[in-house]
Amino acid sequence: MISMQRTDLAVELREELDTREMIEGVHVSTKINRDNDVKETRIVIHSEEGAKKIGKPMGTYITIESEELRCSDEDYHEPMSDSLYRHLKDMLGGSRKILVAGLGNRAVTPDALGPMVVDNLYVTRHLMKENIVTCTYEISAISPGVMAQTGMETQEILQGVIREVHPDILVVIDALAAGNSNRLNKTIQLADTGIAPGSGVGNHRKAINEDTMGMKVIAIGVPTVISVPAIVDDAMDVMLEAFGRNGTKQAIEEFTEEERYQLACEMVEPYLANMFVTPKNIDEAIKRISFTISEAINRLLHSYN
């Protein structure tokens, strides 16, 4: 059987289910700031049954979305950065020693988000050890690369760093896969459940989470790629609207999400079913979004509790 539409976003996995159905063990709340057009969706999964239905581990998933994040307005990063900062600070709780890991391949632009965020961070661990600065948070950072570059699992590298640095908490940043093209480069997901690098594109690496790291792991991600079958699935909605309400449309509307995705895969077989694509302005987008995320983390240094 062909797998369901690949996505790393909890909000999309929830949308694949009947939105009118209340799922036991899953709480969803949405907030829209009309002043800056930022939409925040919080999904809390607090039961094994809810986790099984959504397809994500138990925990909290916060999705921050805004169409303006795609624009080249350099000032607009502030509302998104502020929203991410507030939610990140809340998830950090009392943790003060933070290790930030920028996952991904710097040489592949859609996968370079993590390393580029690290490039823009103001790290303080070495300065605090020498009593040069006094900050609320001690921040250290690493870009471990990918297995094809190092021959090591990212999980293994981070475990070794943690043994030496002894952080209170690990924050990992990575590029994600979307199931809906409308969420590319305009969505930030924040989760307290860690991450399985490459899972959205079918390239499963060892999980980086509390069980494997021995500490809480917060994951920040942005969808930068989408599968070709997912694009075809999006196009099917447009096609159905063009058909109007007739027998063809009604028949396809009765398909489940899995059946629709299976049909989309068959339509693009055999060459494109496993292909992922990214917007043509990805270079500019990655630079802009990485700055937005790094600014949210850097703001921690100016906060007081």
Backbone as CSV, one residue per row, in Angstrom:
resi,resn,N_x,N_y,N_z,CA_x,CA_y,CA_z,C_x,C_y,C_z
1,MET,0.843,-1.199,0.000,0.000,0.000,0.000,0.880,1.251,0.000
2,ILE,0.520,2.240,-0.770,1.267,3.493,-0.826,0.988,4.291,0.431
3,SER,2.028,4.880,1.007,1.870,5.595,2.268,1.065,6.867,2.087
4,MET,0.563,7.340,3.214,-0.193,8.586,3.191,0.706,9.740,2.768
5,GLN,0.078,10.796,2.374,0.778,12.006,1.954,1.833,12.384,2.982
6,ARG,3.073,12.554,2.548,4.152,12.810,3.492,4.122,14.251,3.978
7,THR,4.118,14.419,5.279,4.172,15.740,5.884,4.757,15.614,7.280
8,ASP,5.503,16.621,7.701,6.040,16.670,9.055,5.172,17.522,9.975
9,LEU,4.132,18.153,9.437,3.340,19.110,10.198,2.169,18.434,10.901
10,ALA,2.105,18.588,12.219,1.004,18.010,12.989,-0.332,18.605,12.573
11,VAL,-0.333,19.898,12.226,-1.584,20.547,11.843,-2.145,19.934,10.564
12,GLU,-1.301,19.501,9.652,-1.775,18.876,8.419,-2.275,17.461,8.682
13,LEU,-1.602,16.752,9.572,-2.058,15.410,9.921,-3.432,15.465,10.583
14,ARG,-3.649,16.521,11.380,-4.972,16.690,11.995,-6.011,17.035,10.940
15,GLU,-5.641,17.835,9.966,-6.581,18.236,8.922,-6.965,17.078,8.003
16,GLU,-6.093,16.062,7.910,-6.419,14.906,7.080,-7.600,14.122,7.650
17,LEU,-7.809,14.259,8.952,-8.946,13.613,9.588,-10.163,14.510,9.440
18,ASP,-11.330,13.990,9.741,-12.561,14.779,9.674,-12.469,15.905,10.688
19,THR,-12.396,17.157,10.212,-12.218,18.300,11.114,-13.386,18.482,12.067
20,ARG,-14.509,17.883,11.747,-15.675,18.009,12.628,-15.637,16.987,13.757
21,GLU,-14.754,16.013,13.620,-14.678,14.937,14.601,-13.797,15.342,15.783
22,MET,-14.320,15.165,16.976,-13.527,15.383,18.175,-12.705,14.129,18.438
23,ILE,-11.389,14.279,18.489,-10.504,13.141,18.704,-10.144,13.073,20.179
24,GLU,-10.444,11.958,20.787,-10.150,11.797,22.206,-8.643,11.869,22.446
25,GLY,-8.244,12.680,23.404,-6.831,12.822,23.714,-6.111,13.872,22.905
26,VAL,-6.852,14.622,22.076,-6.244,15.670,21.254,-7.032,16.963,21.429
27,HIS,-6.332,18.032,21.802,-6.978,19.336,21.960,-6.369,20.319,20.966
28,VAL,-7.223,20.995,20.211,-6.767,21.943,19.189,-7.353,23.320,19.488
29,SER,-6.503,24.337,19.489,-6.965,25.716,19.660,-6.253,26.603,18.655
30,THR,-6.962,27.616,18.166,-6.417,28.513,17.141,-6.590,29.959,17.554
31,LYS,-5.555,30.753,17.298,-5.591,32.185,17.601,-5.088,32.939,16.382
32,ILE,-5.834,33.963,15.968,-5.430,34.783,14.818,-5.277,36.229,15.270
33,ASN,-4.092,36.773,15.055,-3.830,38.175,15.379,-4.145,39.011,14.143
34,ARG,-5.240,39.730,14.186,-5.674,40.510,13.021,-4.741,41.688,12.736
35,ASP,-3.982,42.111,13.739,-3.086,43.253,13.535,-1.924,42.914,12.607
36,ASN,-1.428,41.689,12.703,-0.274,41.324,11.877,-0.502,40.059,11.055
37,ASP,-1.729,39.539,11.066,-2.099,38.393,10.227,-1.273,37.149,10.554
38,VAL,-0.977,36.956,11.832,-0.261,35.754,12.258,-1.263,34.787,12.880
39,LYS,-1.273,33.571,12.378,-2.176,32.530,12.880,-1.381,31.523,13.697
40,GLU,-1.832,31.245,14.895,-1.174,30.289,15.778,-2.141,29.144,16.079
41,THR,-1.705,27.924,15.801,-2.515,26.742,16.093,-1.756,25.861,17.076
42,ARG,-2.392,25.561,18.199,-1.775,24.703,19.223,-2.490,23.363,19.238
43,ILE,-1.735,22.299,19.041,-2.277,20.946,19.116,-1.585,20.232,20.272
44,VAL,-2.372,19.800,21.237,-1.830,19.074,22.386,-2.351,17.642,22.326
45,ILE,-1.427,16.699,22.211,-1.776,15.279,22.192,-1.421,14.703,23.555
46,HIS,-2.426,14.277,24.307,-2.145,13.831,25.673,-2.637,12.416,25.948
47,SER,-2.787,11.605,24.914,-3.133,10.197,25.116,-2.530,9.371,23.988
48,GLU,-2.295,8.093,24.266,-1.743,7.196,23.251,-2.715,7.035,22.085
49,GLU,-4.019,7.035,22.388,-5.014,6.912,21.331,-4.956,8.111,20.381
50,GLY,-4.841,9.313,20.977,-4.734,10.512,20.153,-3.467,10.511,19.320
51,ALA,-2.365,10.058,19.915,-1.095,9.996,19.191,-1.180,9.036,18.012
52,LYS,-1.867,7.918,18.205,-2.008,6.936,17.138,-2.838,7.487,15.987
53,LYS,-3.905,8.210,16.311,-4.772,8.746,15.261,-4.092,9.875,14.484
54,ILE,-3.382,10.744,15.182,-2.705,11.852,14.514,-1.447,11.379,13.796
55,GLY,-0.769,10.395,14.394,0.482,9.925,13.811,1.690,10.687,14.301
56,LYS,1.562,11.280,15.489,2.664,12.018,16.110,2.760,11.619,17.583
57,PRO,3.971,11.693,18.181,4.104,11.368,19.601,3.311,12.335,20.478
58,MET,2.994,11.898,21.689,2.299,12.774,22.637,3.161,13.998,22.945
59,GLY,2.532,15.159,23.008,3.240,16.395,23.284,2.493,17.582,22.722
60,THR,3.173,18.718,22.667,2.581,19.964,22.193,3.206,20.385,20.870
61,TYR,2.353,20.725,19.915,2.792,21.172,18.592,2.156,22.532,18.318
62,ILE,2.998,23.531,18.090,2.515,24.884,17.823,2.909,25.260,16.400
63,THR,1.916,25.626,15.617,2.155,26.037,14.227,1.889,27.522,14.100
64,ILE,2.887,28.262,13.609,2.772,29.708,13.417,2.809,29.964,11.911
65,GLU,1.765,30.620,11.403,1.653,30.817,9.961,1.375,32.276,9.626
66,SER,1.933,32.722,8.524,1.611,34.042,7.992,2.046,34.115,6.538
67,GLU,1.163,34.597,5.700,1.478,34.776,4.283,2.623,35.767,4.101
68,GLU,2.728,36.714,5.030,3.742,37.760,4.919,5.159,37.216,5.068
69,LEU,5.301,36.017,5.661,6.641,35.459,5.821,7.274,35.162,4.469
70,ARG,6.451,35.019,3.433,6.972,34.785,2.087,7.439,36.062,1.410
71,CYS,7.058,37.197,1.962,7.398,38.468,1.326,8.822,38.873,1.665
72,SER,9.362,39.782,0.893,10.748,40.214,1.088,10.867,41.409,2.026
73,ASP,9.778,41.761,2.694,9.793,42.869,3.647,10.663,42.485,4.842
74,GLU,11.792,43.153,4.989,12.739,42.791,6.040,12.200,43.064,7.436
75,ASP,11.222,43.947,7.557,10.689,44.273,8.872,9.630,43.273,9.330
76,TYR,9.086,42.507,8.388,7.964,41.675,8.779,8.373,40.478,9.629
77,HIS,9.662,40.181,9.682,10.066,39.028,10.479,9.744,39.233,11.950
78,GLU,9.565,40.478,12.382,9.396,40.765,13.804,8.162,40.106,14.423
79,PRO,6.944,40.199,13.822,5.794,39.523,14.437,5.970,38.010,14.533
80,MET,6.505,37.381,13.475,6.728,35.937,13.507,7.812,35.578,14.519
81,SER,8.865,36.365,14.551,9.949,36.126,15.497,9.458,36.279,16.930
82,ASP,8.621,37.290,17.156,8.082,37.519,18.497,7.198,36.360,18.937
83,SER,6.364,35.873,18.026,5.486,34.751,18.357,6.300,33.504,18.682
84,LEU,7.316,33.223,17.863,8.170,32.065,18.116,8.915,32.213,19.431
85,TYR,9.415,33.402,19.700,10.135,33.665,20.955,9.262,33.370,22.175
86,ARG,8.026,33.847,22.144,7.122,33.651,23.287,6.837,32.173,23.540
87,HIS,6.558,31.439,22.478,6.255,30.017,22.649,7.502,29.225,23.030
88,LEU,8.642,29.588,22.470,9.884,28.903,22.805,10.251,29.128,24.262
89,LYS,10.138,30.356,24.717,10.456,30.673,26.111,9.566,29.888,27.063
90,ASP,8.301,29.739,26.690,7.366,28.979,27.519,7.767,27.508,27.574
91,MET,8.179,26.941,26.430,8.579,25.535,26.408,9.888,25.291,27.161
92,LEU,10.768,26.281,27.178,12.049,26.128,27.869,11.863,25.978,29.368
93,GLY,10.804,26.581,29.881,10.572,26.497,31.315,11.740,27.075,32.100
94,GLY,12.271,26.301,33.034,13.383,26.785,33.858,14.752,26.450,33.304
95,SER,14.818,25.863,32.125,16.115,25.496,31.539,16.906,26.746,31.170
96,ARG,18.183,26.762,31.499,19.020,27.928,31.231,20.214,27.619,30.325
97,LYS,20.656,26.373,30.302,21.776,25.987,29.446,21.212,25.303,28.202
98,ILE,21.298,25.985,27.054,20.653,25.528,25.828,21.706,25.154,24.782
99,LEU,21.565,23.951,24.246,22.364,23.544,23.094,21.464,23.597,21.869
100,VAL,21.853,24.412,20.881,21.086,24.534,19.645,21.794,23.740,18.563
101,ALA,21.054,22.833,17.917,21.619,22.022,16.840,20.920,22.370,15.533
102,GLY,21.697,22.880,14.569,21.154,23.195,13.257,21.327,22.016,12.328
103,LEU,20.269,21.219,12.180,20.343,20.004,11.377,20.239,20.326,9.888
104,GLY,20.742,19.420,9.063,20.600,19.593,7.619,21.919,19.726,6.894
105,ASN,21.813,19.801,5.584,22.975,19.863,4.689,23.134,21.284,4.153
106,ARG,24.175,21.947,4.568,24.410,23.333,4.170,24.553,23.473,2.643
107,ALA,24.979,22.407,1.971,25.224,22.470,0.530,23.956,22.309,-0.299
108,VAL,22.843,21.951,0.347,21.561,21.775,-0.346,20.605,22.832,0.202
109,THR,20.302,23.834,-0.597,19.593,25.015,-0.091,18.315,24.709,0.679
110,PRO,17.393,23.877,0.192,16.170,23.627,0.966,16.431,22.954,2.306
111,ASP,17.626,22.351,2.451,17.966,21.643,3.689,18.944,22.425,4.550
112,ALA,19.216,23.675,4.180,20.248,24.463,4.862,19.709,25.335,5.987
113,LEU,18.422,25.216,6.301,17.817,26.082,7.314,18.550,26.008,8.646
114,GLY,18.756,24.793,9.156,19.387,24.635,10.467,20.770,25.265,10.554
115,PRO,21.693,24.917,9.644,23.017,25.533,9.694,22.991,27.052,9.572
116,MET,22.068,27.599,8.764,22.011,29.052,8.593,21.457,29.746,9.838
117,VAL,20.577,29.090,10.565,20.117,29.648,11.837,21.284,29.727,12.809
118,VAL,22.075,28.666,12.878,23.232,28.642,13.777,24.218,29.755,13.425
119,ASP,24.378,30.031,12.125,25.288,31.097,11.693,24.902,32.444,12.289
120,ASN,23.608,32.660,12.500,23.122,33.959,12.977,22.928,34.028,14.488
121,LEU,23.278,32.958,15.196,23.058,32.946,16.645,24.165,33.691,17.387
122,TYR,23.763,34.257,18.510,24.720,34.864,19.421,24.985,33.843,20.525
123,VAL,26.061,33.077,20.379,26.365,32.033,21.361,27.097,32.660,22.548
124,THR,26.805,32.163,23.727,27.315,32.812,24.944,28.085,31.881,25.879
125,ARG,28.100,30.596,25.631,28.697,29.666,26.589,30.151,30.010,26.878
126,HIS,30.930,30.239,25.825,32.354,30.526,26.027,32.555,31.866,26.728
127,LEU,31.694,32.832,26.439,31.805,34.149,27.063,31.427,34.108,28.541
128,MET,30.431,33.301,28.869,30.015,33.190,30.272,31.043,32.409,31.076
129,LYS,31.685,31.396,30.452,32.714,30.631,31.169,33.907,31.515,31.534
130,GLU,34.169,32.533,30.702,35.287,33.450,30.963,34.833,34.704,31.717
131,ASN,33.570,34.718,32.146,32.998,35.863,32.865,33.080,37.169,32.065
132,ILE,32.970,37.043,30.746,33.000,38.226,29.886,31.620,38.869,29.825
133,VAL,30.598,38.030,29.806,29.225,38.529,29.800,28.405,37.777,30.842
134,THR,27.313,38.396,31.230,26.348,37.753,32.128,25.000,37.739,31.426
135,CYS,24.470,36.550,31.182,23.206,36.407,30.453,22.276,35.468,31.208
136,THR,21.002,35.602,30.920,20.012,34.705,31.511,20.179,33.293,30.994
137,TYR,20.547,33.166,29.709,20.683,31.852,29.086,22.107,31.635,28.592
138,GLU,22.613,30.423,28.818,23.889,30.007,28.257,23.588,29.246,26.968
139,ILE,24.034,29.768,25.840,23.712,29.169,24.554,24.977,28.677,23.860
140,SER,24.961,27.416,23.478,26.008,26.843,22.637,25.330,26.282,21.391
141,ALA,26.080,26.083,20.332,25.454,25.684,19.066,26.385,24.809,18.245
142,ILE,25.770,23.966,17.410,26.528,23.091,16.531,25.705,22.805,15.279
143,SER,26.410,22.671,14.132,25.800,22.206,12.894,26.460,20.866,12.564
144,PRO,25.839,19.755,12.930,26.503,18.450,12.815,26.573,17.875,11.412
145,GLY,25.950,18.528,10.418,25.961,17.988,9.066,25.022,16.799,8.936
146,VAL,25.180,16.053,7.847,24.335,14.889,7.612,25.210,13.651,7.464
147,MET,24.574,12.505,7.520,25.307,11.243,7.550,26.187,11.053,6.319
148,ALA,25.725,11.530,5.166,26.513,11.385,3.940,27.820,12.171,4.011
149,GLN,27.873,13.196,4.874,29.074,14.017,5.018,29.990,13.514,6.119
150,THR,29.411,12.949,7.179,30.184,12.597,8.371,30.344,11.100,8.583
151,GLY,29.454,10.299,8.003,29.476,8.864,8.259,28.888,8.504,9.607
152,MET,28.365,9.483,10.316,27.787,9.274,11.642,26.342,9.740,11.669
153,GLU,25.525,9.063,12.480,24.168,9.530,12.711,24.229,10.853,13.475
154,THR,23.353,11.769,13.130,23.270,13.026,13.869,23.027,12.758,15.347
155,GLN,22.218,11.752,15.623,21.947,11.379,17.013,23.237,11.063,17.762
156,GLU,24.150,10.326,17.128,25.411,9.942,17.760,26.280,11.167,18.048
157,ILE,26.346,12.076,17.081,27.148,13.285,17.268,26.625,14.109,18.439
158,LEU,25.315,14.300,18.488,24.727,15.111,19.549,24.878,14.453,20.915
159,GLN,24.797,13.142,20.962,25.006,12.452,22.237,26.408,12.710,22.776
160,GLY,27.400,12.704,21.876,28.768,12.980,22.301,28.949,14.407,22.777
161,VAL,28.342,15.372,22.073,28.430,16.780,22.474,27.764,16.987,23.826
162,ILE,26.615,16.365,24.018,25.877,16.525,25.274,26.695,16.013,26.451
163,ARG,27.428,14.920,26.255,28.254,14.385,27.344,29.328,15.375,27.787
164,GLU,29.785,16.223,26.874,30.838,17.186,27.201,30.292,18.535,27.656
165,VAL,29.201,18.967,27.044,28.684,20.326,27.291,27.691,20.380,28.451
166,HIS,26.974,19.288,28.693,25.999,19.196,29.782,24.929,20.288,29.728
167,PRO,24.213,20.416,28.617,23.128,21.410,28.559,21.919,20.924,29.368
168,ASP,21.018,21.847,29.651,19.760,21.482,30.305,18.729,21.009,29.299
169,ILE,18.850,21.500,28.073,17.834,21.240,27.062,18.455,21.346,25.674
170,LEU,17.910,20.601,24.726,18.395,20.613,23.350,17.321,21.204,22.441
171,VAL,17.712,22.172,21.619,16.807,22.756,20.628,17.348,22.395,19.253
172,VAL,16.572,21.645,18.467,17.006,21.247,17.127,16.190,22.009,16.084
173,ILE,16.858,22.400,15.010,16.217,23.169,13.941,16.442,22.426,12.639
174,ASP,15.352,22.232,11.875,15.485,21.449,10.658,14.442,21.873,9.633
175,ALA,14.737,21.625,8.364,13.763,21.823,7.296,12.779,20.657,7.312
176,LEU,11.530,20.933,6.954,10.475,19.924,6.985,9.864,19.742,5.607
177,ALA,8.999,18.738,5.498,8.209,18.524,4.285,6.764,18.889,4.577
178,ALA,6.117,19.546,3.628,4.710,19.920,3.752,3.857,18.989,2.901
179,GLY,2.590,18.865,3.275,1.647,18.114,2.471,0.760,19.023,1.643
180,ASN,0.829,20.331,1.942,0.030,21.333,1.238,0.956,22.446,0.781
181,SER,0.955,22.726,-0.513,1.875,23.721,-1.055,1.649,25.108,-0.470
182,ASN,0.471,25.366,0.059,0.176,26.679,0.620,0.938,26.946,1.914
183,ARG,1.556,25.919,2.487,2.285,26.117,3.746,3.793,26.218,3.551
184,LEU,4.265,26.079,2.346,5.703,26.168,2.100,6.229,27.564,2.429
185,ASN,7.319,27.602,3.194,8.044,28.843,3.491,7.189,29.919,4.168
186,LYS,6.072,29.543,4.777,5.260,30.522,5.503,4.816,29.983,6.854
187,THR,5.369,28.844,7.240,4.922,28.149,8.442,6.118,27.756,9.295
188,ILE,5.999,27.971,10.598,7.003,27.510,11.552,6.313,26.574,12.540
189,GLN,6.866,25.375,12.707,6.323,24.442,13.698,7.284,24.329,14.874
190,LEU,6.722,24.402,16.054,7.483,24.269,17.308,6.890,23.095,18.075
191,ALA,7.724,22.144,18.470,7.230,20.951,19.161,8.169,20.577,20.299
192,ASP,7.593,20.009,21.355,8.413,19.592,22.502,8.640,18.086,22.503
193,THR,8.522,17.461,21.328,8.638,16.003,21.225,9.888,15.547,20.498
194,GLY,10.766,16.475,20.132,11.948,16.107,19.379,11.646,15.925,17.903
195,ILE,12.498,15.170,17.201,12.374,15.065,15.747,13.014,13.773,15.258
196,ALA,12.493,13.274,14.137,13.133,12.166,13.422,13.621,12.745,12.100
197,PRO,14.888,13.134,11.996,15.382,13.825,10.801,15.101,13.065,9.511
198,GLY,14.585,13.793,8.507,14.356,13.205,7.194,13.096,12.381,7.060
199,SER,12.289,12.284,8.123,11.113,11.413,8.066,10.103,11.870,7.023
200,GLY,9.976,13.177,6.833,8.990,13.697,5.889,9.294,13.361,4.447
201,VAL,10.583,13.128,4.137,10.961,12.783,2.757,11.346,11.313,2.635
202,GLY,10.970,10.519,3.635,11.209,9.083,3.573,12.639,8.670,3.831
203,ASN,13.451,9.577,4.386,14.859,9.286,4.665,15.037,9.216,6.178
204,HIS,14.599,8.126,6.760,14.503,8.027,8.217,15.874,7.858,8.868
205,ARG,16.197,8.755,9.771,17.394,8.661,10.593,16.952,8.431,12.043
206,LYS,17.909,8.128,12.898,17.573,7.841,14.289,16.964,9.068,14.961
207,ALA,15.952,8.820,15.775,15.200,9.907,16.413,16.066,10.685,17.396
208,ILE,15.779,11.967,17.479,16.424,12.843,18.461,15.312,13.330,19.384
209,ASN,15.185,12.698,20.528,14.120,13.029,21.457,14.588,12.813,22.892
210,GLU,13.674,12.948,23.826,14.052,12.856,25.239,14.596,11.471,25.584
211,ASP,14.047,10.433,24.966,14.501,9.074,25.256,15.940,8.847,24.807
212,THR,16.309,9.391,23.654,17.652,9.145,23.106,18.683,10.156,23.604
213,MET,18.243,11.351,23.979,19.171,12.404,24.398,19.290,12.533,25.919
214,GLY,18.333,11.974,26.631,18.373,12.076,28.088,17.956,13.426,28.615
215,MET,17.310,14.219,27.786,16.819,15.530,28.195,15.711,15.956,27.246
216,LYS,14.980,16.970,27.646,13.898,17.464,26.799,14.478,18.008,25.500
217,VAL,13.784,17.724,24.391,14.211,18.187,23.068,13.081,18.992,22.438
218,ILE,13.380,20.239,22.083,12.429,21.101,21.387,12.841,21.170,19.925
219,ALA,11.879,20.973,19.038,12.165,20.996,17.602,11.489,22.194,16.948
220,ILE,12.259,22.928,16.148,11.735,24.048,15.363,11.957,23.701,13.897
221,GLY,10.890,23.780,13.112,11.026,23.416,11.709,10.179,24.266,10.788
222,VAL,10.610,24.340,9.538,9.885,25.080,8.499,9.772,24.187,7.279
223,PRO,8.560,23.998,6.712,8.432,23.193,5.496,8.992,23.928,4.285
224,THR,9.986,23.309,3.652,10.639,23.911,2.485,10.477,23.070,1.224
225,VAL,9.987,21.830,1.368,9.798,20.953,0.212,8.429,20.295,0.267
226,ILE,7.988,19.817,-0.885,6.713,19.103,-0.989,6.864,18.027,-2.051
227,SER,6.194,16.898,-1.860,6.289,15.807,-2.830,5.446,16.115,-4.058
228,VAL,5.853,15.557,-5.194,5.094,15.754,-6.432,3.668,15.201,-6.305
229,PRO,3.463,14.004,-5.722,2.083,13.545,-5.560,1.226,14.491,-4.726
230,ALA,1.827,15.155,-3.739,1.064,16.107,-2.932,0.633,17.305,-3.774
231,ILE,1.489,17.734,-4.702,1.124,18.832,-5.605,-0.025,18.405,-6.508
232,VAL,0.058,17.171,-7.002,-1.021,16.654,-7.847,-2.319,16.596,-7.048
233,ASP,-2.223,16.189,-5.777,-3.406,16.125,-4.924,-4.018,17.512,-4.751
234,ASP,-3.170,18.524,-4.587,-3.659,19.906,-4.513,-4.372,20.289,-5.806
235,ALA,-3.759,19.905,-6.938,-4.328,20.258,-8.240,-5.674,19.580,-8.468
236,MET,-5.865,18.417,-7.867,-7.133,17.711,-8.007,-8.286,18.522,-7.424
237,ASP,-8.022,19.244,-6.325,-9.065,20.089,-5.738,-9.491,21.173,-6.717
238,VAL,-8.506,21.780,-7.372,-8.817,22.813,-8.362,-9.595,22.208,-9.529
239,MET,-9.180,21.018,-9.953,-9.845,20.344,-11.056,-11.305,20.028,-10.715
240,LEU,-11.542,19.588,-9.476,-12.904,19.253,-9.064,-13.802,20.478,-9.062
241,GLU,-13.245,21.605,-8.641,-14.036,22.834,-8.669,-14.389,23.219,-10.095
242,ALA,-13.467,22.952,-11.016,-13.734,23.260,-12.425,-14.821,22.349,-12.992
243,PHE,-14.869,21.083,-12.515,-15.890,20.157,-12.971,-17.285,20.590,-12.526
244,GLY,-17.336,21.236,-11.366,-18.645,21.550,-10.807,-19.226,20.327,-10.127
245,ARG,-20.387,20.477,-9.558,-20.992,19.372,-8.815,-21.697,18.432,-9.770
246,ASN,-20.966,17.420,-10.204,-21.542,16.378,-11.040,-21.083,15.025,-10.530
247,GLY,-21.403,13.985,-11.259,-21.086,12.648,-10.779,-19.612,12.427,-10.555
248,THR,-18.756,12.980,-11.438,-17.313,12.796,-11.299,-16.800,13.412,-10.017
249,LYS,-17.244,14.639,-9.763,-16.778,15.314,-8.550,-17.247,14.596,-7.302
250,GLN,-18.508,14.185,-7.289,-19.040,13.516,-6.114,-18.313,12.209,-5.852
251,ALA,-17.972,11.493,-6.923,-17.273,10.216,-6.757,-15.902,10.422,-6.127
252,ILE,-15.153,11.415,-6.630,-13.809,11.646,-6.100,-13.865,12.215,-4.688
253,GLU,-14.888,13.023,-4.401,-15.012,13.581,-3.056,-15.233,12.490,-2.016
254,GLU,-15.706,11.329,-2.448,-15.936,10.227,-1.520,-14.661,9.453,-1.221
255,PHE,-13.578,9.740,-1.945,-12.298,9.092,-1.669,-11.796,9.510,-0.299
256,THR,-11.106,8.595,0.391,-10.403,8.958,1.613,-9.125,9.699,1.234
257,GLU,-8.471,10.326,2.218,-7.211,11.018,1.950,-6.162,10.045,1.409
258,GLU,-6.152,8.835,1.949,-5.175,7.845,1.492,-5.459,7.440,0.047
259,GLU,-6.736,7.266,-0.299,-7.097,6.901,-1.664,-6.749,8.012,-2.647
260,ARG,-6.962,9.253,-2.245,-6.607,10.387,-3.103,-5.102,10.421,-3.349
261,TYR,-4.330,10.233,-2.285,-2.874,10.273,-2.438,-2.378,9.103,-3.275
262,GLN,-3.006,7.943,-3.112,-2.635,6.788,-3.907,-2.914,7.045,-5.389
263,LEU,-4.056,7.684,-5.662,-4.386,8.042,-7.035,-3.373,9.035,-7.594
264,ALA,-2.993,10.016,-6.781,-2.011,11.014,-7.217,-0.679,10.355,-7.539
265,CYS,-0.269,9.377,-6.710,0.986,8.661,-6.973,0.911,7.894,-8.289
266,GLU,-0.218,7.261,-8.533,-0.371,6.494,-9.769,-0.362,7.406,-10.992
267,MET,-0.839,8.635,-10.823,-0.877,9.573,-11.944,0.517,10.027,-12.360
268,VAL,1.472,9.988,-11.432,2.821,10.470,-11.753,3.856,9.342,-11.803
269,GLU,3.425,8.110,-11.632,4.353,6.989,-11.714,4.928,6.890,-13.125
270,PRO,6.122,6.285,-13.307,6.967,5.746,-12.248,8.092,6.680,-11.831
271,TYR,8.199,7.845,-12.453,9.402,8.661,-12.277,9.293,9.723,-11.178
272,LEU,8.094,10.211,-10.911,7.959,11.384,-10.058,7.370,11.109,-8.681
273,ALA,6.927,9.893,-8.413,6.216,9.613,-7.171,7.071,9.881,-5.935
274,ASN,8.384,9.677,-6.047,9.272,9.876,-4.897,10.089,11.161,-5.005
275,MET,9.670,12.060,-5.879,10.409,13.308,-6.064,9.829,14.416,-5.182
276,PHE,10.725,15.225,-4.616,10.320,16.386,-3.827,10.818,17.646,-4.516
277,VAL,10.024,18.691,-4.465,10.383,19.945,-5.123,10.314,21.089,-4.121
278,THR,10.899,22.208,-4.501,10.945,23.377,-3.626,10.697,24.628,-4.466
279,PRO,10.185,25.715,-3.889,9.935,26.939,-4.668,11.221,27.500,-5.267
280,LYS,11.084,28.222,-6.374,12.263,28.723,-7.083,12.996,29.813,-6.304
281,ASN,12.303,30.483,-5.368,12.947,31.544,-4.583,13.464,31.016,-3.252
282,ILE,13.826,29.723,-3.201,14.196,29.110,-1.930,15.447,29.743,-1.312
283,ASP,16.386,30.212,-2.140,17.604,30.833,-1.594,17.257,32.036,-0.728
284,GLU,16.441,32.928,-1.273,16.029,34.113,-0.535,15.194,33.738,0.678
285,ALA,14.304,32.759,0.501,13.407,32.367,1.591,14.181,31.797,2.776
286,ILE,15.155,30.937,2.510,15.924,30.323,3.588,16.706,31.384,4.367
287,LYS,17.295,32.340,3.654,18.020,33.414,4.341,17.099,34.206,5.250
288,ARG,15.925,34.540,4.746,14.980,35.357,5.502,14.424,34.598,6.707
289,ILE,14.014,33.354,6.492,13.383,32.591,7.566,14.405,32.186,8.618
290,SER,15.630,31.874,8.198,16.661,31.524,9.180,16.954,32.712,10.090
291,PHE,16.915,33.902,9.524,17.116,35.102,10.338,15.957,35.287,11.322
292,THR,14.740,35.021,10.874,13.569,35.131,11.749,13.701,34.205,12.950
293,ILE,14.118,32.972,12.710,14.249,31.999,13.800,15.406,32.354,14.717
294,SER,16.539,32.736,14.150,17.692,33.077,14.989,17.404,34.287,15.863
295,GLU,16.659,35.253,15.335,16.308,36.423,16.132,15.420,36.046,17.309
296,ALA,14.532,35.080,17.123,13.681,34.621,18.221,14.534,34.013,19.334
297,ILE,15.533,33.220,18.954,16.407,32.610,19.955,17.300,33.661,20.603
298,ASN,17.818,34.584,19.807,18.679,35.637,20.359,17.935,36.532,21.344
299,ARG,16.630,36.677,21.172,15.848,37.506,22.086,15.829,36.949,23.497
300,LEU,16.098,35.653,23.631,16.144,35.048,24.969,17.216,35.729,25.820
301,LEU,18.279,36.197,25.169,19.391,36.789,25.917,19.011,38.130,26.534
302,HIS,17.922,38.726,26.051,17.493,40.014,26.570,16.257,39.883,27.447
303,SER,15.870,38.646,27.745,14.678,38.437,28.572,15.076,38.190,30.011
304,TYR,14.168,38.477,30.900,14.416,38.299,32.323,13.237,37.562,32.931
305,ASN,13.526,36.648,33.845,12.486,35.872,34.493,12.457,36.191,35.981
